[in-house]
Amino acid sequence: MDISGEEQKLLTARNKGGFPLMMSYLRLSGPGWLQSALTLGGGSLGSSLYLGVLAGYSLLWLQPLAMLFGIVMLSAIGYFTTSTERSPFQVINSDVNPILGWGWALASLIASIVWSMPQYSLATAVVQQNLFPDLLSGEGAKISIVVVFLIISVITTWSYEKGQVGFKFYDLVLKIAVALIVVCFGTVVITLMLSEKGLNWQALYRGFIPNINSLLYPSEEYEFLLNSIEDKYRYYWSDLIVQKQTDVLVSAAATAVGINMTFLFPYTILKRRWGRPFKGFVIFDLATGMLIPFVLATSCVVIAAASQFHTQVQPGLSWKESNVQSVVASKKQQKEFNEMLEKRWLTTEGTKQKKASLSFSIAEQKLAATLVTRDAFDLAKSLKPLGGGILTNYIFGIGVLGMALSTITLLMLASGLIICEMLKLPHSGWNYRLATLGGCIGALGPFIWTKAAFWLVVPTSVFGFTLLPLAYLTFCLVMNRKDILGRDMPKGKSRWIWNVLMLIAAGVASFGSLLMIWGKAGIWGMVLIGIFGFLAVIFHRRKRYSE
């Protein structure tokens, strides 16, 4: 690739002003858009949707804030990469700590492979349930759909290796995918805005203002339901809502920037051969290519979910399962509904009883029915009366499909780059192409995901969330190492700003990581952290004494 060509375009753009400058910068951008396409996947969709279900508009501020913290760290990683033009993995192994380096790479690789499975499952379900429900149903059609997605993903991902033309094609495909996602979910919100019910604009605006009360208490809309429950049971339901809010807000914050994104970003910069002149441009690339699309897309999902589901009873749920409309609720929702009520009885009464002997007030059953999880397809069904089949089957379906497919190709790209880096192979030719096929394991998702979820997701989440704050802290150290950055190490006021922002981001990531690990793996997750930390300290001490 012509290095001087990229740098010349950047220098030429800086001599312009206004709209021409912006257009030139947008044409040069790329790695930030790749990060956007990676983070806008099934995880962000599910987290955003349930945020709206539980908290309404009150937590609209959460994901933008989480993304800002993530961009602080990605900017630091970009600063290091453009300053040194060296492999972060190799630098961390040789100059910092090999345990941190290899843990970072392995966690990124495992996360990329495992999390590609639900993307295939989501994409296949969208085609069969929204886009072509009559034409492509059944297991045979599912296999054909997966094969087509696999071929498209391989062709698209392999194009990235083909020099400047490949970069431009890949960037263009991902930019179009991200734009489609934003437009599709934006159309959903516009449809809701123009509907008879409309949107509560005052509450919506307040939702973007950080408010600590929205983390500690149920949203105001739950007051009526909670007040209709007996005093001795009300505290249980209030605590349950807050607990669910905490779980989903940690999940939403964690899916904003995953550990594999911290590995992918510097290597997309190295592939583009961005050097020192691009240090400041990296921040622009992340802001326009990652922050803005992410905030728009996830906010639209939260708004749509809040409008359709917040404090709304899921039809077909009944404690005695005698309701003739019970077919409207899925088996998973009925199970979740029953478990909430059974836990309330055990918590407040302290005794186990046969299900047939338990009884709950209508108010409690209604509240439980508002808290069950809804998925993307529940949202699509709820929108049907507003926009008919065009909105729910095509516009909404294309948005979800764009999320899944763009994420699949990025996870393949990340897998290829990580494998090449760990094996010290060139990031090109058949080395790279074969390495990207590691991400193709995700094609098994539609067939094994539900069975594999327990034994794959939990250890992967624990490993990934453990390493994410450690990856952040590692780059905090690197940004203060003159022997690594040399004359590019931040000084004076700039150094203070970098350190304060990075430590805040690392602190928030660490807090969220510990909460998520404790919730998913309990004491064993904490043991894993302890073992990893112990090994890192041992290797650090050995390296220091050997020097």
Secondary structure as GFF3:
##gff-version 3
##sequence-region A 1 547
A	DSSP	alpha_helix	3	14	.	.	.	ID=ss1
A	DSSP	alpha_helix	18	28	.	.	.	ID=ss2
A	DSSP	alpha_helix	31	39	.	.	.	ID=ss3
A	DSSP	alpha_helix	42	55	.	.	.	ID=ss4
A	DSSP	alpha_helix	62	84	.	.	.	ID=ss5
A	DSSP	alpha_helix	88	91	.	.	.	ID=ss6
A	DSSP	pi_helix	92	96	.	.	.	ID=ss7
A	DSSP	alpha_helix	98	114	.	.	.	ID=ss8
A	DSSP	alpha_helix	116	126	.	.	.	ID=ss9
A	DSSP	pi_helix	127	131	.	.	.	ID=ss10
A	DSSP	alpha_helix	139	159	.	.	.	ID=ss11
A	DSSP	alpha_helix	163	194	.	.	.	ID=ss12
A	DSSP	alpha_helix	201	207	.	.	.	ID=ss13
A	DSSP	alpha_helix	213	216	.	.	.	ID=ss14
A	DSSP	three_ten_helix	220	222	.	.	.	ID=ss15
A	DSSP	alpha_helix	223	227	.	.	.	ID=ss16
A	DSSP	alpha_helix	231	256	.	.	.	ID=ss17
A	DSSP	alpha_helix	259	272	.	.	.	ID=ss18
A	DSSP	three_ten_helix	276	278	.	.	.	ID=ss19
A	DSSP	alpha_helix	279	286	.	.	.	ID=ss20
A	DSSP	pi_helix	287	291	.	.	.	ID=ss21
A	DSSP	alpha_helix	292	309	.	.	.	ID=ss22
A	DSSP	three_ten_helix	326	328	.	.	.	ID=ss23
A	DSSP	alpha_helix	331	349	.	.	.	ID=ss24
A	DSSP	three_ten_helix	355	357	.	.	.	ID=ss25
A	DSSP	alpha_helix	362	371	.	.	.	ID=ss26
A	DSSP	alpha_helix	376	389	.	.	.	ID=ss27
A	DSSP	pi_helix	390	395	.	.	.	ID=ss28
A	DSSP	alpha_helix	396	422	.	.	.	ID=ss29
A	DSSP	alpha_helix	429	436	.	.	.	ID=ss30
A	DSSP	three_ten_helix	437	444	.	.	.	ID=ss31
A	DSSP	alpha_helix	445	478	.	.	.	ID=ss32
A	DSSP	alpha_helix	482	485	.	.	.	ID=ss33
A	DSSP	three_ten_helix	486	488	.	.	.	ID=ss34
A	DSSP	alpha_helix	492	546	.	.	.	ID=ss35
###
